């Protein structure tokens, strides 16, 4: 099964990638806003709808773990509009890309309660 983990190089994403890679039978891909070394890490800005569609078309995942979001809880209090807008935009772009490509993956949206 092909699995895509957004925010794969973040704190939680790194741990999830390792866990999923340890399970046989899965092809694991991840996304990162910044280039990271790795065979299946795709550099993509998830607020860019076209870039999201390109990655999903390339990977065609059966499951998506969506961990990517506004990265700094402290900064989100200083820039709440930007934090909400970018986080929601990422989610909408994933959903719309799946719809446009005719993909029907299971999607788990993960968020943090960090303050």
Protein Blocks (a to p, Z undefined) as FASTA:
>chain_A
ZZddehklmmklmmmmmmmmmpghiacddddfbdcedfklccddfklmklmmmmmmmnop
abdcdfbdcfblklmmmmmmlmmmmmmmmmmmmmmmmmmnopacdcdddddfbZZ
